[in-house]
């Protein structure tokens, strides 16, 4: 697996501008959605049960994988939206997915942009 991560990192470095040293590859479970709107919809229906919120978004999108929670190697991109609840601030962010875990193995894929959510550090007003 270490070799695959190195290959992913090398591929990424060859494709990025000169500031590539600032790139951090995250590896682990994450929510990814096909569109920004689906990620925002996830936040709108999320009440502490992520799989349930994913199922609802997927049902409304009429596709079983509009949003998924799975293991990925990815790079966080820019924040594209902020959504606040009474207690938490969330950021909708672009993510560049580089690899996917399948049956415990990391499989490098053609890099693709998706959208995810991250808890923000801002306090709701």
Secondary structure, DSSP 8 states (H G I E B T S, - for coil): -HHHHHHHHHHHHHHS-GGGGG--EEEEEEEEESSHHHHHHHHHH-SS-HHHHHHHHHHHHTSTTSEEEEEEEEEEEEEEEEEE-SS-EEEEEEEEEEEEEETTEEEEEEEEEEEEEEE-SS---
